[in-house]
Amino acid sequence: MKTFETQTMQDVEQFLRYVIEPNGLALGMGFHPDEDFSDYMKKNGEKAFSNNEAKALNEMTSKCFDICEKQNEDIYAIALSIINGLNNGR
């Protein structure tokens, strides 16, 4: 799993792209910023992430929320924009 220095809005977008887009974790439309990563499941019913991976991803998402709040940005709008870009072939 890739690690991120999450300190700027650019870092937030990069992390969200990694989580959502096919060349990363590929959660796509199934991703929601409020979702605990330990709740994501594979099609076969197994957990998608180990406990350590889920903890790290949850911590990175929390940092993204903090950065967005400080910058008066909407993390949900950013994630939706990335998802919409996938749906529009971008």
N, C-alpha and C positions, 0 to 999 in steps of 0.2 A: 504494500500500500504506500502510496506517495504521501510525503509529509509537506506541510505548507507553513511558511512564515506569514501568519495572518495579521497584518498591521495596517493595510490600506484598503481603499475601496477596490483597487485593482486586484489585490490579493483575494478579496471576498468574491469577486466575479470569477477569478481563476479557480478558486476552490469549488464554487457552485457549478462551473462548467465541468470540472473533473467528476463531480458527483453525478451530474445529470447526463452528460454526453456519452455516446457509445465508445469513445476511445479512453474513457475513464471507468468509473464504477457502473455506468450505464443504467442508472435508476430511471432516467427519462421522466415520463409523466407520473410515475409512481413516487417521485420524490416530493416531500413536503418539509419545509424547514422546521416545523414543530415536531416531526416524527422522530422518535428515539431510534437510532440505528440498530439497536438490539432487537427491534420489532420487525425489521425487514426479513423476508423469507424468500428462499429459492423456490422454484416451481415444484421441486420434490419435497418441500416441507421443511428442509433444513434451514437453520439460520444462515442468512447471507453473510454475516460478519461475526468473527470471533468476539468474545467479550472485550479483549484488548483493542481490537479494531473499532468496535462500536463505541467504546469509551473515548478513543482518540478522535473519531469523527464527530461525536457529540461535543467534545471540547472545542474542536475547530468551528463547529456550527455556532456554539455559544459565543466564541470570539467574533464571528461574523455578525451576529446580532448586536454585540457591543459596538463594533465599528460602525455599523449602519445607524445605530441610535445616535452616536456621537456626530455623525456626518449628516443626520436628518435624511437618511435614505431608507427606502422600503425594501427589505430583503425579499419579501414575497413578490414584489413587482420585478425584481432582478431575476429571481428564479423563474417566474412565469415567462419573462422575455426570452430566457434561454430555452425553455421548453417550447415556446411558440416558434422560435427559430428552427428547432428540430422538426417541428411539424410542417414548417414551410420550406424545408429542404435546405436550410442555411447551415 
